[in-house]
Amino acid sequence: MMLFHSGIRRGWLWWSLSAFLLFVIYEIVETDVPTAQAFVPAMPAANPGSVARLIQRPYEGLKVYASYTGDIQVGGEAMLDPKNATVHPEELHKQFVPAIAYLIYHPREGFLLFDTGFGPAFVRSSNGDLGWWTKPLVKTRVHAGQDLISQMNRLGVSRSALKYVILSHGHADHTGGLPALGPVTVLIGKGERDAIAQPMSLLHAYKQAHCAHVARLLEVDFDRAPSLDPLGRAVDLFGDRSIYLIDSRGHTPGHLSLLLNLQQGPMILTGDVVQTRRAFRDGIPSGNSANIGDAYAAARRLAATQEQIPALRAFYGHDAEQAVHALQPPHFYQ
Ligand SMILES: [Zn+2]
């Protein structure tokens, strides 16, 4: 009996060791993240100084399609900081949440994407292309035809029509559509490339192989960017006051949000700084934040902007109720 038990123990030990070694080899082999260059806007930046002044002159012709590309199961701490005194334990349950990719049309510059949600690999498997060993850990639900590429095809937008793919950050539920887009130019916040490329970054929710086919990786440096009060440091993407990249580091080192100066009122795509309407209103970031202090500061700037500009429309990181009620393509926001 003793022998039998020690045999089982030895078996388990070997199994665990082999699985760990395979994992290490797999992680080393998969590393293929292009080096980043600095993003330099083609046009001089417009600096209205505040969101209130910016939206006095909306930009004509911008359109935003919110493509609901599937759901992913997350723990409650991913949605709200469990250490926040106002967060009730009942709010911290495991749940399926939506992953949205935003296709943006700019009348002069063409199409952009903000985040990519899930691609076709996630229709075929509940953990997509994240690797066999993640099967028990990752659960996604993407119906046939729901993935980003199918939705772009239905809208008649080809991958080559994309000027930039902007990533709020590099977590796999935001880069899942990247591999199927081919050699695109990707914009991320400074520091994010190194976070994606760090050893074993899959343990931090990154998937390095999602970036393997990226043609150019451009990093936006906010450190010398002017402030768009009360949102904070902002870079005018095209120098025409239409779209601003907003520094919202904290959830990850290079996290950014997007402000759109739309005709029918401004819109902010928060990314994962705040995951839901409740988190946005009360300025509570995700508990899974790389730097929780920075994440709170970013969430508070968003909440302050909403308070100052009640007309501000917002899309949050992963709000299930919002995704269900949002306009579905081919309908769009403008
Ligand atoms: Zn996310």
Boltz pocket constraint, residues with backbone or C-beta under 6 A from the ligand:
constraints:
  - pocket:
      binder: B
      contacts: [[A, 171], [A, 173], [A, 174], [A, 272], [A, 317], [A, 318]]
      max_distance: 6.0
